[in-house]
Amino acid sequence: MGAINIETIGDLLRHQTLLRATCRACGHTARFDPGQLIVFFGAGRRIDQMPLRCRECGSRDIDARADHESLLAYRHRPAKPTPL
C-alpha cells in the first residue's frame, strides 16, 4: 500500500481517521470526528486551514493533522472476516 495523502476533512473521512488538534501554546490536545466537522466546514476544507481555538488557553496557534493512531487502527483491520 502506498503513502496516504490526507489534506482535507473529506480525506479524513474517507480514511476513517480522526483529526488531532494540538495547541502549540499550552499543549492541550483534542480529537475530532471528521463527519461532524464536515457539517460545519465542508468536505473540501483543508485541515491546515481550520479556524480552531484552544479550549484551555484560547490560543489560535493550533497544529491540526490526521491522528496517526486512528489511521493505523484502520489500516490493520482485516479486509474480510476469517473463516472459523
TIVO-2410 file (N, C-alpha, C; in nm, 3 decimals):
# residues 84
REC num residu      c1      c2      c3 atome chaine
REC   1      M   0.085  -0.117   0.000     N      A
REC   1      M   0.000   0.000   0.000    CA      A
REC   1      M   0.090   0.123   0.000     C      A
REC   2      G   0.057   0.220  -0.083     N      A
REC   2      G   0.138   0.341  -0.096    CA      A
REC   2      G   0.111   0.440   0.015     C      A
REC   3      A   0.174   0.553   0.004     N      A
REC   3      A   0.157   0.659   0.103    CA      A
REC   3      A   0.016   0.717   0.095     C      A
REC   4      I  -0.037   0.753   0.209     N      A
REC   4      I  -0.170   0.813   0.216    CA      A
REC   4      I  -0.153   0.963   0.231     C      A
REC   5      N  -0.217   1.039   0.141     N      A
REC   5      N  -0.208   1.184   0.143    CA      A
REC   5      N  -0.340   1.239   0.199     C      A
REC   6      I  -0.335   1.294   0.319     N      A
REC   6      I  -0.455   1.347   0.384    CA      A
REC   6      I  -0.441   1.498   0.396     C      A
REC   7      E  -0.522   1.570   0.318     N      A
REC   7      E  -0.514   1.716   0.316    CA      A
REC   7      E  -0.645   1.784   0.356     C      A
REC   8      T  -0.758   1.716   0.335     N      A
REC   8      T  -0.888   1.778   0.361    CA      A
REC   8      T  -0.967   1.696   0.463     C      A
REC   9      I  -1.076   1.755   0.511     N      A
REC   9      I  -1.164   1.684   0.603    CA      A
REC   9      I  -1.224   1.562   0.533     C      A
REC  10      G  -1.253   1.575   0.404     N      A
REC  10      G  -1.304   1.461   0.328    CA      A
REC  10      G  -1.206   1.346   0.323     C      A
REC  11      D  -1.076   1.378   0.313     N      A
REC  11      D  -0.974   1.273   0.316    CA      A
REC  11      D  -0.975   1.201   0.451     C      A
REC  12      L  -0.992   1.275   0.559     N      A
REC  12      L  -1.000   1.213   0.692    CA      A
REC  12      L  -1.117   1.115   0.698     C      A
REC  13      L  -1.231   1.158   0.648     N      A
REC  13      L  -1.350   1.073   0.650    CA      A
REC  13      L  -1.330   0.949   0.564     C      A
REC  14      R  -1.274   0.967   0.446     N      A
REC  14      R  -1.253   0.854   0.353    CA      A
REC  14      R  -1.160   0.749   0.414     C      A
REC  15      H  -1.061   0.793   0.490     N      A
REC  15      H  -0.966   0.701   0.551    CA      A
REC  15      H  -1.003   0.664   0.695     C      A
REC  16      Q  -1.122   0.706   0.738     N      A
REC  16      Q  -1.174   0.676   0.872    CA      A
REC  16      Q  -1.073   0.714   0.980     C      A
REC  17      T  -1.026   0.837   0.971     N      A
REC  17      T  -0.923   0.888   1.062    CA      A
REC  17      T  -0.973   1.012   1.134     C      A
REC  18      L  -0.940   1.025   1.260     N      A
REC  18      L  -0.977   1.143   1.337    CA      A
REC  18      L  -0.882   1.259   1.308     C      A
REC  19      L  -0.928   1.380   1.336     N      A
REC  19      L  -0.842   1.498   1.330    CA      A
REC  19      L  -0.787   1.521   1.470     C      A
REC  20      R  -0.655   1.533   1.482     N      A
REC  20      R  -0.591   1.562   1.610    CA      A
REC  20      R  -0.544   1.706   1.607     C      A
REC  21      A  -0.592   1.785   1.703     N      A
REC  21      A  -0.555   1.926   1.713    CA      A
REC  21      A  -0.477   1.947   1.842     C      A
REC  22      T  -0.356   2.001   1.830     N      A
REC  22      T  -0.271   2.025   1.947    CA      A
REC  22      T  -0.236   2.172   1.953     C      A
REC  23      C  -0.260   2.232   2.068     N      A
REC  23      C  -0.227   2.373   2.090    CA      A
REC  23      C  -0.076   2.386   2.105     C      A
REC  24      R  -0.017   2.472   2.026     N      A
REC  24      R   0.127   2.494   2.036    CA      A
REC  24      R   0.163   2.577   2.159     C      A
REC  25      A   0.068   2.651   2.215     N      A
REC  25      A   0.095   2.736   2.330    CA      A
REC  25      A   0.095   2.658   2.462     C      A
REC  26      C  -0.007   2.573   2.483     N      A
REC  26      C  -0.019   2.504   2.613    CA      A
REC  26      C  -0.009   2.353   2.603     C      A
REC  27      G  -0.014   2.297   2.481     N      A
REC  27      G  -0.001   2.153   2.464    CA      A
REC  27      G  -0.131   2.075   2.474     C      A
REC  28      H  -0.243   2.142   2.496     N      A
REC  28      H  -0.372   2.072   2.503    CA      A
REC  28      H  -0.401   2.004   2.370     C      A
REC  29      T  -0.450   1.880   2.376     N      A
REC  29      T  -0.480   1.803   2.256    CA      A
REC  29      T  -0.625   1.758   2.257     C      A
REC  30      A  -0.688   1.762   2.139     N      A
REC  30      A  -0.825   1.713   2.123    CA      A
REC  30      A  -0.834   1.638   1.992     C      A
REC  31      R  -0.928   1.544   1.985     N      A
REC  31      R  -0.953   1.468   1.862    CA      A
REC  31      R  -1.097   1.493   1.818     C      A
REC  32      F  -1.114   1.507   1.685     N      A
REC  32      F  -1.245   1.540   1.630    CA      A
REC  32      F  -1.285   1.439   1.523     C      A
REC  33      D  -1.414   1.408   1.521     N      A
REC  33      D  -1.471   1.319   1.420    CA      A
REC  33      D  -1.490   1.398   1.291     C      A
REC  34      P  -1.433   1.353   1.178     N      A
REC  34      P  -1.446   1.430   1.054    CA      A
REC  34      P  -1.590   1.440   1.005     C      A
REC  35      G  -1.675   1.344   1.038     N      A
REC  35      G  -1.816   1.352   0.998    CA      A
REC  35      G  -1.885   1.474   1.056     C      A
REC  36      Q  -1.851   1.506   1.180     N      A
REC  36      Q  -1.909   1.624   1.244    CA      A
REC  36      Q  -1.846   1.753   1.191     C      A
REC  37      L  -1.717   1.748   1.157     N      A
REC  37      L  -1.651   1.866   1.103    CA      A
REC  37      L  -1.705   1.904   0.965     C      A
REC  38      I  -1.741   1.804   0.886     N      A
REC  38      I  -1.794   1.830   0.751    CA      A
REC  38      I  -1.922   1.912   0.759     C      A
REC  39      V  -2.003   1.888   0.861     N      A
REC  39      V  -2.128   1.963   0.876    CA      A
REC  39      V  -2.101   2.113   0.886     C      A
REC  40      F  -1.996   2.151   0.957     N      A
REC  40      F  -1.965   2.292   0.978    CA      A
REC  40      F  -1.877   2.353   0.869     C      A
REC  41      F  -1.779   2.277   0.821     N      A
REC  41      F  -1.677   2.334   0.733    CA      A
REC  41      F  -1.679   2.282   0.590     C      A
REC  42      G  -1.748   2.171   0.564     N      A
REC  42      G  -1.750   2.111   0.432    CA      A
REC  42      G  -1.635   2.014   0.412     C      A
REC  43      A  -1.652   1.920   0.319     N      A
REC  43      A  -1.554   1.813   0.297    CA      A
REC  43      A  -1.425   1.864   0.233     C      A
REC  44      G  -1.431   1.975   0.161     N      A
REC  44      G  -1.315   2.025   0.090    CA      A
REC  44      G  -1.223   2.114   0.172     C      A
REC  45      R  -1.259   2.144   0.298     N      A
REC  45      R  -1.177   2.233   0.381    CA      A
REC  45      R  -1.044   2.166   0.413     C      A
REC  46      R  -0.935   2.236   0.387     N      A
REC  46      R  -0.802   2.183   0.418    CA      A
REC  46      R  -0.782   2.183   0.570     C      A
REC  47      I  -0.724   2.076   0.622     N      A
REC  47      I  -0.709   2.067   0.767    CA      A
REC  47      I  -0.606   2.166   0.821     C      A
REC  48      D  -0.514   2.211   0.737     N      A
REC  48      D  -0.416   2.310   0.784    CA      A
REC  48      D  -0.473   2.452   0.783     C      A
REC  49      Q  -0.598   2.468   0.736     N      A
REC  49      Q  -0.663   2.599   0.733    CA      A
REC  49      Q  -0.789   2.602   0.820     C      A
REC  50      M  -0.797   2.510   0.916     N      A
REC  50      M  -0.914   2.504   1.004    CA      A
REC  50      M  -0.909   2.621   1.104     C      A
REC  51      P  -1.021   2.689   1.126     N      A
REC  51      P  -1.025   2.801   1.222    CA      A
REC  51      P  -1.046   2.748   1.364     C      A
REC  52      L  -0.942   2.689   1.422     N      A
REC  52      L  -0.954   2.627   1.554    CA      A
REC  52      L  -0.898   2.719   1.662     C      A
REC  53      R  -0.952   2.700   1.784     N      A
REC  53      R  -0.907   2.777   1.901    CA      A
REC  53      R  -0.900   2.682   2.019     C      A
REC  54      C  -0.795   2.694   2.099     N      A
REC  54      C  -0.775   2.607   2.214    CA      A
REC  54      C  -0.881   2.634   2.321     C      A
REC  55      R  -0.942   2.529   2.370     N      A
REC  55      R  -1.042   2.541   2.475    CA      A
REC  55      R  -0.979   2.581   2.608     C      A
REC  56      E  -0.854   2.542   2.629     N      A
REC  56      E  -0.787   2.567   2.757    CA      A
REC  56      E  -0.733   2.709   2.768     C      A
REC  57      C  -0.658   2.755   2.668     N      A
REC  57      C  -0.591   2.886   2.681    CA      A
REC  57      C  -0.640   2.992   2.581     C      A
REC  58      G  -0.721   2.952   2.483     N      A
REC  58      G  -0.774   3.048   2.386    CA      A
REC  58      G  -0.684   3.077   2.267     C      A
REC  59      S  -0.569   3.014   2.261     N      A
REC  59      S  -0.475   3.038   2.151    CA      A
REC  59      S  -0.532   2.986   2.018     C      A
REC  60      R  -0.497   3.053   1.910     N      A
REC  60      R  -0.535   3.007   1.776    CA      A
REC  60      R  -0.417   2.942   1.704     C      A
REC  61      D  -0.307   2.925   1.774     N      A
REC  61      D  -0.188   2.861   1.717    CA      A
REC  61      D  -0.202   2.710   1.739     C      A
REC  62      I  -0.272   2.645   1.646     N      A
REC  62      I  -0.310   2.504   1.659    CA      A
REC  62      I  -0.245   2.423   1.548     C      A
REC  63      D  -0.187   2.310   1.585     N      A
REC  63      D  -0.134   2.214   1.488    CA      A
REC  63      D  -0.242   2.109   1.463     C      A
REC  64      A  -0.303   2.111   1.346     N      A
REC  64      A  -0.410   2.017   1.311    CA      A
REC  64      A  -0.358   1.920   1.206     C      A
REC  65      R  -0.373   1.791   1.235     N      A
REC  65      R  -0.328   1.688   1.141    CA      A
REC  65      R  -0.405   1.559   1.166     C      A
REC  66      A  -0.389   1.463   1.077     N      A
REC  66      A  -0.453   1.333   1.093    CA      A
REC  66      A  -0.397   1.264   1.217     C      A
REC  67      D  -0.486   1.198   1.291     N      A
REC  67      D  -0.445   1.124   1.410    CA      A
REC  67      D  -0.388   0.990   1.366     C      A
REC  68      H  -0.257   0.972   1.382     N      A
REC  68      H  -0.190   0.852   1.333    CA      A
REC  68      H  -0.239   0.725   1.402     C      A
REC  69      E  -0.278   0.734   1.529     N      A
REC  69      E  -0.326   0.615   1.599    CA      A
REC  69      E  -0.454   0.562   1.537     C      A
REC  70      S  -0.549   0.649   1.504     N      A
REC  70      S  -0.673   0.602   1.443    CA      A
REC  70      S  -0.649   0.557   1.299     C      A
REC  71      L  -0.554   0.618   1.230     N      A
REC  71      L  -0.522   0.575   1.094    CA      A
REC  71      L  -0.462   0.435   1.095     C      A
REC  72      L  -0.369   0.409   1.186     N      A
REC  72      L  -0.308   0.277   1.195    CA      A
REC  72      L  -0.409   0.171   1.237     C      A
REC  73      A  -0.502   0.206   1.326     N      A
REC  73      A  -0.604   0.110   1.367    CA      A
REC  73      A  -0.689   0.069   1.247     C      A
REC  74      Y  -0.720   0.164   1.160     N      A
REC  74      Y  -0.798   0.135   1.040    CA      A
REC  74      Y  -0.719   0.048   0.942     C      A
REC  75      R  -0.592   0.077   0.923     N      A
REC  75      R  -0.511   0.005   0.825    CA      A
REC  75      R  -0.484  -0.139   0.866     C      A
REC  76      H  -0.488  -0.171   0.995     N      A
REC  76      H  -0.459  -0.305   1.041    CA      A
REC  76      H  -0.583  -0.394   1.054     C      A
REC  77      R  -0.699  -0.343   1.018     N      A
REC  77      R  -0.819  -0.425   1.021    CA      A
REC  77      R  -0.814  -0.525   0.906     C      A
REC  78      P  -0.862  -0.647   0.931     N      A
REC  78      P  -0.863  -0.745   0.821    CA      A
REC  78      P  -0.960  -0.701   0.711     C      A
REC  79      A  -0.925  -0.731   0.588     N      A
REC  79      A  -1.007  -0.692   0.474    CA      A
REC  79      A  -1.140  -0.766   0.475     C      A
REC  80      K  -1.140  -0.892   0.516     N      A
REC  80      K  -1.264  -0.967   0.526    CA      A
REC  80      K  -1.252  -1.063   0.643     C      A
REC  81      P  -1.363  -1.107   0.697     N      A
REC  81      P  -1.357  -1.197   0.814    CA      A
REC  81      P  -1.286  -1.328   0.780     C      A
REC  82      T  -1.214  -1.379   0.878     N      A
REC  82      T  -1.150  -1.508   0.859    CA      A
REC  82      T  -1.248  -1.619   0.895     C      A
REC  83      P  -1.254  -1.724   0.815     N      A
REC  83      P  -1.349  -1.833   0.846    CA      A
REC  83      P  -1.307  -1.908   0.972     C      A
REC  84      L  -1.407  -1.959   1.041     N      A
REC  84      L  -1.379  -2.034   1.165    CA      A
REC  84      L  -1.346  -2.177   1.138     C      A
***
